[in-house]
Amino acid sequence: MKMLLIGMPAWNINYPWHSLGYVGGIIKNAGWHCRIEDLNIKIFRKASKEDQRYWFMENTDLWQDEQFVNILFKKYKSEIKTFLNLDGNFDYDIIAFTVNKKTRYLTLKTSSLLKSLYPQKLILFGGPDCFPSEHNRQFFCADGSPNIICQGEAEIALPNFLNKFKTTGDYRCSTKGFIYADSGIIIDNGEPDIPSLENEYISPDWSQIDFASYIKPGDFPTFFSRGCTNRCVFCRDSPNFKRYRTRKATDVFHEIKESIKYTSEYSRCPTVIFSDSLLNGKTKQLEKLCDLIIESRIKINWQGQAKFNSEMTYALLEKMANSGCNGIWWGLESASQNVINLMGKNFDIEIAKRVIIDANKLGIMNKIMIIVGFPGETFMDFLKTLLFVINFYQYSTFCEPEPCHIPSNSHLHYYPQEFGIRNKDMYRWTTDDGRNNNEIRKLRAFILKSIINNDPSILNDVSTRFSINNINLNHLSVASETAGLIYELWKTAGIESKMGEILTQWDGETLNNNLNSGIKSKELTYWHPYNIPKEINLINWFCKNKNTINSRTLIVNCLFAAVKLLKRSVN
């Protein structure tokens, strides 16, 4: 029995897609012949220089735009046909795609192409976008819809399905973990059994992967665990994976040794990328893996995601560094303990500070992730995160801050009332008091992004480097927040004479009568920033146009002149 396993753009181009190798290993272990095709990297290599930029992080959201994907599909349709050898002997029993939200539309377009050419072929979808709480049965409503979907983890469900299909030749079965459409009726066999990961050890099949075609051919992915010990209220992954499980350290170590054989010709010290949500949910297993690597004397670097907790001692971090760990992504999200608690992140900010300093001292790069504008995050909470970024810049690499959105299948999505959310639009939600809205979140993200991406010596020119044209600075909530930040940053920088100066002597262009008449004294009282003394009269500030080019430049330069002073004091 033959199976074709396909991964479509857009995904990581640095190293192979782990699910292709791992699911390919599951299929091979079930006694099937499996051909693996990573069309993500193959199409990237064929793409024009202009189009290749769509594979980079800042542009990958475009792949969730169906019209954009349709244009690219037409452009590279002939390449897809060539890569899949559609004019040759196409004798596969099953054509399978591993799908996530960014590969969704190109997967459907390619599936539609295959169905038009080979209408009798069985098409199977699996992967993160196929979980019950994700796109799942919506696939059956689209052109290019699959015959059947594996709607969860594949270790147990997929071999069971393949064994039955080998016997009956019919995909319409009662195999747990699968959902399919039969004459327009959806048949749902429920979610698959959850593998413990301690016993269901499958080696990935890297034999068909051309490592030389990737940007970093010496890198390869693996995983240590699934799920997470935390239950962050904004997370959609933990609910999908039900409970936290780890593989045996010995199995992970064995996989690393086997995978090195495919990358050793490209690097004397390959880099292992752990794709887990959480590496250190069971620190004893993590420590055992470190011991195995150190004792074997194999030369690797490795990176992954971890959480802050008291078990991340200096001794454990040192052992991680000695085993090759050179980078950790930490889900800090906020430097305010209030927001950390609201998020359900379950760590102490003081422990996080200690871990970051210790890891940096040991040569482990700290990659810090931040979310701004979480419901309940006040102006002063945000200020704590802003000052944290300035103070810990020397110890860390900060990832681009993300405005808080409300993912489907998250606690935040199901219980918005717990967080005072007025409407649960994924991106444009607003709190009941109106103080946390899309404009505020864009402002906070802009400010942190500007601080993170700029050297202190050029912060005065930040307005010419990063556009804030999509932020309405006249919005009362934004005007209030900006005034509070200007005041607090200059106060923290210790320049007393500048406190409030720009606010009371504002020289921007006067708003027209319609805008002026729209601002009432009661509203100004409500939006007066609570960190600024009431005796500082902000009527000029609220009633002048802050959206002109000159006004935006003045505001940004005033903010970042104070940031520059604060960075200097830290350095």
C-alpha positions in Angstrom: 0.0 0.0 0.0 1.3 3.4 -1.0 0.8 6.8 0.6 1.8 10.3 -0.5 2.4 12.7 2.4 2.5 16.4 1.5 3.3 19.7 3.3 2.4 22.9 1.6 3.6 26.5 2.1 4.0 28.5 4.2 6.0 27.1 7.0 9.6 27.3 8.4 12.2 27.3 5.7 15.2 27.0 8.0 14.8 23.2 8.6 12.4 20.4 7.7 8.8 20.4 9.0 8.8 17.9 11.9 5.3 16.6 11.3 6.4 15.4 7.8 9.2 13.3 9.2 7.4 12.1 12.2 4.1 11.2 10.5 6.1 9.7 7.7 7.7 7.5 10.4 4.3 6.5 11.8 3.1 5.5 8.3 6.3 3.5 7.6 6.0 1.8 10.9 2.5 0.7 10.0 3.9 -1.2 7.1 3.0 1.3 4.3 5.3 2.8 1.7 5.3 6.5 2.2 6.6 9.2 -0.1 7.2 12.5 1.6 7.0 15.8 -0.3 7.9 19.1 1.4 6.5 21.5 -1.2 7.0 24.3 1.3 10.7 24.4 0.7 10.5 23.3 -2.9 8.2 26.1 -3.9 10.2 28.6 -1.9 13.3 27.7 -3.8 11.4 28.1 -7.1 9.7 31.4 -6.1 10.9 34.8 -7.3 13.0 36.9 -4.9 9.9 39.2 -4.5 7.7 36.2 -3.6 10.2 34.6 -1.3 9.6 37.4 1.3 6.2 35.9 1.9 7.9 33.0 3.7 9.4 35.3 6.3 7.8 35.8 9.7 6.6 39.4 9.2 4.6 38.3 6.1 3.3 34.8 6.9 -0.1 36.0 8.0 -0.8 36.7 4.3 -1.1 32.9 3.8 -4.4 33.1 5.8 -5.8 35.4 3.0 -7.6 33.2 0.5 -7.4 35.7 -2.3 -3.7 36.1 -1.8 -3.2 32.3 -1.9 -5.3 31.9 -5.0 -2.9 34.3 -6.9 0.2 32.4 -5.7 -1.4 29.1 -6.6 -2.0 30.2 -10.2 1.6 31.5 -10.4 3.2 28.2 -9.1 0.6 25.6 -10.3 2.9 24.2 -12.9 5.7 23.8 -10.3 3.3 22.0 -8.0 2.3 19.6 -10.8 6.0 18.9 -11.6 7.0 18.3 -7.9 4.2 15.9 -7.4 4.9 14.2 -10.8 1.3 14.4 -11.7 2.0 13.5 -15.3 3.8 10.3 -14.3 2.7 7.1 -12.6 0.5 8.4 -9.8 -0.4 5.1 -8.1 -1.0 6.1 -4.5 -3.8 4.6 -2.4 -4.0 7.6 -0.1 -2.9 11.3 -0.6 -2.4 12.9 2.8 -1.8 16.5 3.8 -0.6 17.8 7.1 -2.3 21.1 7.6 -2.1 24.2 9.8 -3.9 27.5 9.5 -1.2 29.1 7.4 -1.1 26.1 4.9 -4.9 25.7 4.9 -5.8 27.5 1.6 -2.9 26.3 -0.5 -3.6 22.8 0.7 -7.2 23.1 -0.4 -6.2 24.4 -3.8 -3.7 21.6 -4.3 -6.3 19.0 -3.1 -8.8 20.4 -5.6 -6.2 20.0 -8.4 -5.6 16.4 -7.4 -9.3 15.6 -7.2 -9.9 17.0 -10.7 -7.1 14.8 -12.0 -7.7 11.7 -9.9 -11.3 11.8 -8.6 -11.1 8.2 -7.2 -8.1 8.9 -5.0 -8.6 9.0 -1.3 -7.6 12.4 0.2 -6.8 12.6 4.0 -6.2 15.7 6.0 -4.5 15.8 9.4 -2.5 18.2 11.5 -3.1 21.2 13.9 -5.9 22.7 11.8 -7.9 19.5 11.9 -8.4 19.4 15.7 -12.1 19.5 16.6 -11.9 23.0 18.0 -10.0 24.3 14.9 -11.1 24.4 11.2 -12.0 20.7 11.3 -15.4 19.9 9.7 -15.4 23.3 7.9 -13.0 21.7 5.4 -15.9 19.6 4.1 -17.6 22.8 2.9 -14.7 24.0 0.7 -13.5 23.2 -2.8 -10.8 20.6 -2.5 -12.4 19.1 0.6 -10.8 15.9 1.9 -12.6 12.5 2.0 -11.6 12.0 5.6 -9.9 13.9 8.5 -7.7 12.7 11.3 -8.8 15.1 14.0 -6.1 14.8 16.6 -2.8 13.1 17.5 -1.8 10.4 15.1 0.3 7.8 17.0 -2.6 5.5 17.8 -5.4 6.6 15.4 -3.5 6.6 12.1 -2.1 3.1 12.2 -5.6 1.8 13.3 -7.1 3.5 10.3 -4.4 2.3 7.8 -4.8 -1.3 9.0 -8.5 -1.2 8.4 -8.2 0.5 5.1 -5.7 -2.1 4.0 -8.2 -4.8 4.7 -11.5 -3.2 3.4 -10.3 -0.5 0.9 -13.1 1.7 2.3 -12.3 4.9 4.2 -15.8 5.0 5.7 -15.1 3.2 9.0 -15.6 3.5 12.7 -12.0 4.2 13.6 -11.7 6.4 16.6 -10.2 9.8 15.8 -11.6 10.2 12.3 -14.4 12.3 10.8 -15.6 12.0 7.2 -18.5 13.0 4.9 -20.7 10.4 3.4 -23.4 11.6 0.9 -23.4 15.0 2.5 -23.7 13.6 6.1 -20.8 14.2 8.5 -19.8 11.0 10.4 -17.8 11.8 13.5 -16.1 8.9 15.3 -14.9 11.1 18.1 -11.4 12.2 19.1 -8.5 9.8 19.0 -7.0 8.1 22.1 -4.3 10.3 23.6 -0.8 8.7 23.3 1.2 8.7 26.5 4.4 9.3 24.5 6.3 7.1 26.9 5.5 3.9 24.9 4.4 5.1 21.4 8.0 5.9 20.3 8.3 6.4 16.5 11.5 7.5 14.8 11.0 10.2 12.2 11.7 9.3 8.6 14.3 11.8 7.4 15.6 9.5 4.6 13.6 11.3 1.9 14.3 14.9 3.1 16.9 17.0 1.2 18.5 18.8 4.1 20.7 20.8 1.7 17.6 22.6 0.4 16.9 24.4 3.7 18.3 27.7 4.9 20.0 26.0 7.8 20.8 22.5 6.6 22.5 21.6 9.9 19.3 22.1 11.9 16.6 19.6 12.6 13.4 19.5 14.8 12.2 17.1 17.4 9.8 17.3 20.4 10.1 16.3 24.1 6.5 16.8 25.1 2.9 17.7 24.2 0.6 20.0 26.0 1.5 22.3 28.9 1.4 22.3 32.6 0.0 25.8 32.6 -3.4 26.8 31.5 -2.9 30.3 30.2 -6.3 31.7 29.5 -5.3 33.0 26.1 -3.9 29.7 24.9 -5.6 27.4 22.3 -2.9 24.7 22.3 -3.3 23.3 25.8 -7.0 22.5 25.3 -6.2 20.7 22.0 -3.6 18.4 23.7 -5.7 17.8 26.8 -2.9 17.0 29.3 0.9 17.4 29.6 3.0 14.4 28.6 6.7 13.9 28.0 8.6 11.3 26.1 11.4 9.3 27.8 14.7 11.2 27.8 16.3 8.1 26.4 14.0 8.0 23.4 14.6 11.7 22.7 18.3 11.2 22.9 18.2 8.2 20.6 16.2 10.2 18.0 18.7 13.1 18.2 21.6 10.7 17.6 19.8 9.1 14.6 18.8 12.5 13.1 22.4 13.8 13.3 23.4 11.3 10.6 21.4 13.3 8.1 22.8 16.7 9.1 26.4 16.0 10.0 27.8 16.7 6.5 26.3 20.2 6.8 27.4 21.1 10.3 29.9 19.8 12.8 27.6 21.0 15.6 24.0 20.6 14.4 21.2 22.6 16.1 18.2 20.7 17.5 15.0 22.7 17.6 12.4 21.4 20.1 8.9 22.2 18.9 7.2 21.7 22.3 5.0 24.3 23.9 7.0 23.5 27.1 10.3 21.8 27.5 10.6 21.9 31.3 7.2 20.6 32.5 9.1 17.7 34.1 12.6 19.0 34.9 13.9 15.6 36.0 13.4 14.2 32.5 15.0 17.4 31.0 18.0 17.0 33.4 18.3 13.3 32.4 18.4 14.3 28.7 21.1 16.9 29.5 23.1 14.1 31.3 22.8 11.7 28.3 24.0 14.4 25.9 27.0 15.4 28.1 28.0 11.8 28.8 27.9 10.9 25.1 30.1 13.9 24.2 28.1 14.5 21.0 28.4 18.1 19.8 25.0 19.8 19.3 23.3 23.0 20.1 19.6 23.0 21.1 16.8 25.4 21.6 13.2 25.3 22.8 10.4 26.9 24.8 10.2 26.9 28.6 8.4 28.4 31.5 9.7 30.3 34.5 9.6 28.4 37.8 11.7 27.9 40.9 13.0 24.5 39.5 15.1 26.4 36.9 18.0 26.7 39.3 21.4 27.9 38.3 22.7 24.3 38.5 20.1 23.0 36.0 20.6 26.0 33.7 24.4 25.3 33.8 23.8 21.6 32.9 21.5 22.7 30.0 24.2 25.1 28.8 26.9 22.3 29.0 24.7 20.0 27.0 24.4 22.5 24.2 21.4 24.7 25.0 22.1 28.1 23.5 18.6 29.6 23.3 15.3 29.5 25.2 12.0 31.1 24.3 10.4 32.3 27.6 6.7 33.1 27.7 7.0 36.1 29.9 4.1 38.0 28.2 4.1 40.7 30.9 6.4 42.1 33.6 3.4 43.0 35.9 2.6 40.3 38.5 -1.0 41.5 38.3 -1.2 40.7 34.6 0.8 37.4 35.0 -1.8 36.3 37.5 -4.7 37.3 35.3 -3.3 35.3 32.4 -3.0 32.2 34.6 0.7 31.9 33.9 1.6 30.8 37.4 5.1 32.2 37.9 6.7 34.9 40.1 8.2 37.8 38.2 11.2 38.0 40.6 12.0 34.3 39.8 11.8 35.2 36.1 14.3 38.0 36.5 16.7 35.7 38.3 16.4 33.0 35.7 17.0 35.5 32.8 20.1 36.8 34.4 21.4 33.3 35.2 20.8 32.0 31.7 22.5 35.0 30.2 25.5 34.5 32.4 25.8 30.9 31.2 25.6 31.9 27.5 22.0 30.9 26.9 20.2 33.4 24.7 16.9 34.5 26.3 14.2 35.1 23.8 11.4 36.9 25.5 7.8 36.8 24.3 5.4 39.6 25.2 1.7 40.2 24.9 0.4 43.8 25.3 -3.1 44.9 26.2 -4.3 41.8 28.0 -7.8 42.5 29.5 -7.1 43.9 33.0 -3.7 45.3 32.0 -3.7 48.9 33.3 -1.5 51.8 32.1 0.8 51.2 35.1 1.0 47.4 34.3 2.1 48.3 30.8 4.6 50.7 32.2 6.2 47.9 34.3 6.6 45.8 31.1 8.1 48.8 29.2 10.6 49.5 32.0 11.4 45.8 32.2 12.3 45.8 28.5 14.6 48.7 29.0 16.3 47.2 32.1 16.6 43.6 30.7 17.6 44.6 27.2 21.2 43.7 28.0 20.2 40.1 29.1 17.7 39.2 26.4 16.4 39.3 22.8 12.8 40.4 22.8 10.5 39.0 20.2 8.1 41.4 18.5 5.3 42.2 21.0 1.9 40.9 20.0 -1.4 42.8 20.8 -3.6 40.5 22.8 -6.3 38.8 20.7 -8.9 36.3 21.6 -8.1 32.9 20.0 -10.9 30.4 19.5 -10.9 27.5 21.9 -9.3 29.6 24.6 -10.7 30.3 28.0 -10.7 33.9 27.1 -13.0 33.1 24.1 -15.4 31.0 26.1 -15.7 33.2 29.2 -15.1 36.9 28.1 -17.3 38.2 30.9 -14.7 37.1 33.5 -12.4 39.6 32.0 -14.8 42.5 31.4 -14.7 42.1 27.6 -17.6 43.9 25.9 -17.4 42.1 22.6 -15.2 39.1 21.8 -14.2 40.0 18.3 -10.8 38.2 17.9 -8.8 41.4 17.2 -11.0 44.4 17.8 -12.5 43.5 21.2 -13.0 46.2 23.9 -13.4 46.2 27.6 -16.5 47.4 29.4 -14.9 50.6 30.6 -13.5 51.4 27.1 -10.0 51.8 28.4 -8.6 48.7 26.6 -9.4 48.8 22.9 -7.7 48.0 19.6 -6.2 51.5 19.4 -4.6 51.2 22.8 -3.2 47.8 22.0 -1.7 49.1 18.7 -0.1 52.0 20.6 1.5 49.8 23.2 2.8 47.3 20.6 4.2 50.2 18.6 6.1 51.6 21.6 7.6 48.3 22.7 8.4 47.3 19.1 10.3 50.6 18.6 12.2 50.2 21.9 13.1 46.6 21.0 14.2 47.2 17.5 16.3 50.4 18.0 19.7 51.1 19.3 19.6 53.8 22.0 21.7 56.2 19.9 19.0 56.5 17.2 15.8 56.5 19.4 15.3 60.2 18.8 14.7 59.5 15.1 12.3 56.6 15.7 9.4 58.5 14.2 11.0 58.4 10.8 11.8 54.6 11.1 8.5 53.2 12.3 5.1 54.4 11.0 2.3 55.1 13.5 0.0 56.3 10.9 -2.5 53.5 11.6 -2.9 54.7 15.2 -5.5 57.4 15.9 -3.7 59.6 18.4 -6.9 61.8 18.8 -8.8 58.8 20.3 -9.5 59.8 23.9 -8.2 56.6 25.3 -5.0 56.8 23.2 -4.5 60.5 24.1 -4.9 59.7 27.7 -2.4 56.8 27.6 0.1 58.8 25.6 -0.1 61.7 28.0 0.4 59.3 30.9 3.4 57.7 29.3 5.1 61.0 28.4 4.6 62.2 32.0 5.8 58.9 33.7 8.8 58.3 31.4 10.2 61.8 31.9 9.5 61.5 35.7 11.3 58.1 35.8 14.2 59.6 33.8 14.5 62.2 36.5 14.1 65.3 34.3 11.6 67.2 36.5 11.5 70.2 34.3 10.1 68.2 31.4 7.3 66.6 33.3 4.1 67.7 31.6 5.8 70.4 29.6 4.7 69.0 26.2 1.2 68.4 27.6 0.5 71.9 28.9 2.3 73.8 26.0 1.0 71.7 23.2 1.5 73.5 19.8 -0.2 71.1 17.4 -2.8 72.2 14.8 -6.1 73.0 16.4 -8.9 70.5 15.7 -11.8 71.7 13.6 -15.1 72.8 15.3 -16.8 69.4 14.7 -14.0 67.6 16.6 -13.8 70.2 19.3 -17.5 70.1 20.0 -17.4 66.4 20.2 -15.2 66.5 23.4 -17.2 67.2 26.6 -15.7 68.4 29.9 -17.1 65.3 31.6 -15.3 63.0 29.1 -12.0 64.9 29.7 -12.4 64.3 33.4 -12.9 60.6 32.9 -9.9 60.3 30.6 -7.5 62.4 32.6 -4.6 60.0 33.2 -4.7 58.9 36.8 -0.9 59.2 37.2 -0.9 62.9 36.3 -1.8 65.4 39.1 -5.1 67.1 38.5 -3.6 70.5 38.7 -1.9 69.9 35.3 -4.6 71.1 32.9 -4.8 68.8 29.9 -7.5 70.6 27.9 -4.9 71.8 25.3 -3.6 68.3 25.0 -7.0 66.7 24.4 -8.3 69.4 22.1 -5.4 69.7 19.6 -4.9 67.5 16.5 -2.2 64.9 17.2 -2.6 63.1 13.9 -0.6 65.5 11.7 2.9 64.5 10.7 4.5 67.3 12.8 2.4 66.3 15.8 3.2 62.6 15.5 6.9 63.3 15.2 6.8 65.6 18.3 5.0 62.9 20.4 7.2 60.1 19.3 10.4 62.0 19.8 9.2 63.2 23.2 8.5 59.6 24.3 11.7 58.2 23.1 14.0 61.0 24.2 13.0 59.8 27.7 13.5 56.2 26.7 17.0 57.1 25.5 17.8 58.6 28.8 16.5 55.6 30.7 18.5 53.2 28.5 21.6 55.3 29.1 21.2 55.0 32.8 20.9 51.2 32.6 24.0 50.9 30.4 
